[in-house]
């Protein structure tokens, strides 16, 4: 249950460049926006992100093909892995990894040569 909890974004790197690499046209500076990540880990995972006026929710079983949704609403099938405490999801255009380090959730999104790193602190 290492992942279970609610995390509030503390810092991020290259978010604007990441959005542009994804082809998001309105890739303005989002550094001051509150992003909350809520994770529930049991037999399955539930990963919910609250950002701006959007809520993005995915539920999956580790090692089993699941249908997930991208931030822009596109659905796709993938198999989520958990290796060495690091969660990995292969999205259609990028790779997402997440791990818990102390009371921090460290998420990394990589598309081509652009890497976005987000560090969030677990709330009480």
SEBA-972044 format. One record per residue: residue in three letters; z, y, x of N, C-alpha, C in turn. Coordinates in steps of 0.2 Angstrom, whole numbers, plus 2048, in hexadecimal, padded with zeros to 3 digits. Each point is the difference from the previous one (the first is absolute). Example, Ala and Ser with C-alpha at 12.3 -4.5 7.8 and 13.67 -1.06 7.14 Angstrom:
BEGIN
ALA8277E48428008067FC800806804SER7FC8057FE8018068048038057FC
***
This chain:
BEGIN
UNK8007FA8048008067FC800806804UNK7FE8008068008058057FC8067FDUNK7FB8007FC7FC8057FE8038047FAUNK8047FC7FC8028037FA803806800UNK7FE8057FD8038078007FB8057FEUNK8038067FF7FC8067FF800805806UNK7FB8028027FF8048067FC8067FFUNK8038068037FD8067FF7FD802807UNK7FA8038007FC802806804805804UNK8017FF8068038048057FA804804UNK7FC7FC8037FB8038047F97FC7FFUNK7FB8038027F97FC8017FC804805UNK7FB7FB8027FB8038057F97FE7FDUNK7FC8058017F87FF7FF7FF7FE7F9UNK8048027FB7FE7FF7F97FA8037FDUNK7FF8068027FA8047FE7FA7FC803UNK8007FF8067FA7FC8047FF7F97FCUNK8057FD7FE8007F97FD7FC8017F9UNK8028057FC7FD8017FA7F9802801UNK7FE8048057F98028017FC7FA802UNK8037FB8047FD7FA8027FE7FB7FAUNK8058017FB7FF7FC7FA7FB8037FCUNK7FE8068017FB8037FC8028047FAUNK8078018008038047FB7FE808801UNK7FD8027FB7FD807801805805801UNK8058007FC8058058008067FE805UNK7FE8008068057FD805803807803UNK8048037FC8048068028077FD803UNK8038058038077FE8038057FE7FBUNK8027FA8018057FD7FB8067FF804UNK8018038058067FF8048078027FDUNK8008047FB8068037FD8017FC7F9UNK7FC7FB7FE8017FD7FA8057FA801UNK8047FF7FB8057FB8007FC7F97FEUNK8017FB8047FD7FA7FF8067FB800UNK8007FC7FA8067FB8007FC7F97FFUNK8037FC8047FE7F98008067FC7FEUNK7FE7FC7FA8057FB7FE7FE7F9801UNK8047FC8037FE7F98018057FB7FEUNK7FE7FB7FC8047FB7FE7FE7F9803UNK8047FD8047FE7FA8038047FA7FDUNK7FD7FB7FD8037FA7FE7FB7FA802UNK7FF7FC7FB7FB7FB8017F9804800UNK7FF8057FD7FA804801802807802UNK7FC8048028018078027FD8057FAUNK8048057FF7FD8067FC800806804UNK7FB8038017FF8068057FD8067FBUNK8058057FF7FE8057FC800807804UNK7FB8048008008078038008057FBUNK8048058008008067FC7FD806805UNK7FA8027FE7FE8068047FC8057FCUNK8028068017FD8057FC8017FF7F8UNK7FB7FF7FD8007FF7F97FE7F97FEUNK8007FB8057FD7F98008067FB801UNK7FF7FB7FD8057FA8017FB7FA802UNK8017FD8057FC7FA8028047FA801UNK7FF7FB7FD8047FA7FF7FC7FA802UNK8037FC8047FD7F98028057FB800UNK7FF7FA7FD8047FA8007FC7FA803UNK8037FD8057FD7FA8048057FB802UNK7FD7FA8028047FB8037FD7FF807UNK8048008057FE7FF8077FC7FA801UNK7FB8008037FC7FA8027FB7FE7FAUNK8008037FA7FC7FE7FA7FC8067FFUNK7F97FE7FE7FC8057FE8028047FAUNK8008068008028057FB7FB8057FEUNK8008037FA7FC8057FF804807800UNK7FE8048058048068017FB8067FEUNK8038068007FD8067FE801805806UNK7FA8048018008058058038077FDUNK8018058048038067FE7FB8037FBUNK7FA7FF8007FB8037FC7FE7FC7FAUNK8047FA7FF7FF7FC7FA7FC7FA800UNK7FD7FF8067FB7FA8018047FA801UNK7FE7FB7FD8047F98017FC7FC804UNK8047FC8047FD7FB8058047FA801UNK7FE7FB8038047FA8018017FF808UNK8067FF8018027FF8078067FB801UNK8017FD8068067FD801805804804UNK8068017FE8048048048047FC804UNK8018028068047FC805807803802UNK8047FC8038078038028017FC807UNK7FF8038058017FD807805804804UNK8057FD8038058038048038067FDUNK8018007F98038057FC7FB8067FFUNK7FA7FF8017FB8057FF7FB7FE7FAUNK8008047FB7FC7FF7FA7F9802802UNK7FA7FD7FE7FA8028027FB7FF7F9UNK7FD8057FF7FB8007FA7F9803803UNK7FB7FC7FF7F98028017FD8037FAUNK8008068007FD8047FB7F8800801UNK7FC8027FB7F98008017FE804806UNK8038068017FE805805805801806UNK8067FD7FF8058018068057FA800UNK8048008058057FB8018078047FFUNK8047FD7FC8078037FF8057FB802UNK8058028048057FC8038078047FEUNK8057FC7FF8078037FF8057FC803UNK8058038028067FC8038068057FFUNK8067FC8008068047FF803800807UNK8028068028038018078078037FEUNK8057FD8018078037FE8008027F8UNK8018067FF7FF8037F97FA8037FFUNK7FB7FF8047F98047FF7FB7FB7FEUNK7FB8027FC7FA7FC7FE7FB804804UNK7FC7FC8057FB8028047F97FD7FDUNK7FC8057FE7FA7FD7FD7FA803804UNK7FB7FC8027FA8028047FA7FE7FCUNK7FC8057FF7F97FF7FD7FB802805UNK7FB7FB8017FB8018067F97FF7FDUNK7FC8058017F97FF7FE7FC803806UNK7FC7FB8027FC802806804802806UNK7FF8068038058028058058057FEUNK8018017F98058047FD8067FC7FEUNK8068028038067FD7FE8058057FDUNK8037FE7FA8058047FC8067FC801UNK8058048028077FC8008058047FCUNK8037FD7FB8058037FC8077FD801UNK8058048018077FD8018048037FAUNK8037FB7FC8048027FB8077FD801UNK8058047FD8077FE8018037FD7F9UNK8037FB8018037FC7FA8058057FDUNK8008007F98058047FC8057FB7FEUNK8068037FF8067FD7FE8007FE7F9
***
